[in-house]
Amino acid sequence: MPPHPKRKHSKGRRDRRRAHDALTATPLAPCTNCGQMHRLHTVCPNCGYYDGKEVVAKKKDKTGS
């Protein structure tokens, strides 16, 4: 059987342990080609450009009935 704690840890001790568990928002930057916000150092999901060059070819949407 594994050992069990003899005493309850206080709320302050618990909260200090969890001080570094908070999530941080990922930084966003505007795309140099289309202007939409995207994650840094990744291909723009909207237009497929990275560092001024087309990396992923995107299909053009046909909006017409």
C-alpha positions in Angstrom: 0.0 0.0 0.0 1.3 3.5 -0.8 1.9 6.0 2.0 -0.9 8.4 2.9 -0.4 12.0 4.2 -0.7 12.4 7.9 -2.0 16.0 7.8 -4.2 18.0 5.4 -2.3 20.5 3.3 -3.6 24.0 3.9 -5.4 26.0 1.1 -2.5 28.4 0.9 0.0 25.6 0.3 -2.3 24.1 -2.3 -2.7 27.4 -4.1 1.0 28.2 -4.1 1.6 24.8 -5.7 -1.0 25.7 -8.4 0.5 29.2 -9.0 2.2 28.1 -12.3 -0.7 26.1 -13.7 -2.5 29.0 -15.3 -2.9 28.9 -19.1 -1.5 31.8 -21.2 -3.0 33.1 -24.4 -1.0 32.3 -27.6 0.5 35.4 -29.1 -1.1 36.5 -32.4 0.2 38.6 -35.2 -1.5 40.1 -38.3 -0.7 38.3 -41.6 1.4 40.4 -43.9 -0.6 39.2 -46.9 -4.3 39.2 -45.9 -4.2 41.0 -42.5 -6.0 38.3 -40.5 -4.6 37.4 -37.1 -2.7 34.1 -36.9 -0.2 32.4 -34.6 3.4 33.5 -34.8 5.8 31.4 -36.9 3.0 29.5 -38.6 1.4 29.5 -42.0 -1.7 31.8 -42.1 -4.7 29.5 -42.1 -6.7 32.0 -44.2 -4.4 32.6 -47.2 -1.7 30.0 -46.8 1.2 32.5 -46.8 4.3 32.5 -44.6 7.1 35.0 -44.7 5.7 36.6 -47.8 5.6 33.4 -49.8 2.7 31.1 -50.6 3.4 27.8 -48.8 0.0 26.2 -48.9 -2.2 26.6 -52.0 -5.7 27.5 -51.0 -8.8 26.8 -53.1 -10.9 29.8 -54.2 -14.5 29.7 -52.9 -17.1 29.9 -55.6 -19.9 32.0 -54.2 -22.7 31.9 -56.8 -25.9 30.0 -57.3 
